[in-house]
Amino acid sequence: MAGVILGHLAFWRANHLNGKGRAVSITAMIVGYVGIAIYATIFVLWNILLWNF
């Protein structure tokens, strides 16, 4: 979650600094969103398996 928020803030700031650091901020957002997706998938699968037993 922090990577997504800080990535968006860094992206906004990079746009005001002529693009310096833009690639790093995009990478932070991608890694953050992938981490959230993995966490959500594990959470959903865990609850499905837990309620089936």
C-alpha positions in Angstrom: 0.0 0.0 0.0 2.8 2.4 0.8 4.5 1.8 -2.5 1.3 2.7 -4.4 0.8 5.9 -2.4 4.4 7.0 -2.5 4.7 6.0 -6.2 1.8 8.2 -7.1 3.3 11.1 -5.1 6.7 10.6 -6.8 5.1 10.4 -10.2 3.3 13.7 -9.6 6.5 15.2 -8.4 8.5 13.8 -11.3 6.1 15.4 -13.8 6.9 18.7 -12.2 10.7 18.1 -12.4 10.8 17.4 -16.2 10.5 13.6 -15.8 13.4 12.9 -13.5 12.6 9.8 -11.5 9.5 9.0 -13.5 10.6 5.4 -14.3 11.3 4.7 -10.6 7.9 6.0 -9.6 6.1 3.9 -12.2 8.1 0.9 -11.0 7.0 1.5 -7.4 3.4 1.8 -8.5 3.5 -1.5 -10.5 5.2 -3.4 -7.7 2.7 -2.0 -5.1 -0.3 -2.9 -7.2 1.1 -6.4 -7.9 1.7 -6.9 -4.2 -1.8 -5.8 -3.4 -3.2 -8.2 -6.0 -1.2 -11.1 -4.6 -2.3 -10.3 -1.1 -5.9 -10.1 -2.1 -5.7 -13.3 -4.1 -4.2 -15.2 -1.1 -6.8 -13.6 1.2 -9.7 -14.7 -1.0 -8.4 -18.2 -1.5 -7.7 -18.6 2.2 -11.3 -17.6 3.0 -12.7 -19.9 0.3 -10.7 -22.9 1.6 -11.5 -22.0 5.2 -15.3 -21.9 4.7 -15.3 -25.2 2.7 -14.1 -27.3 5.6 
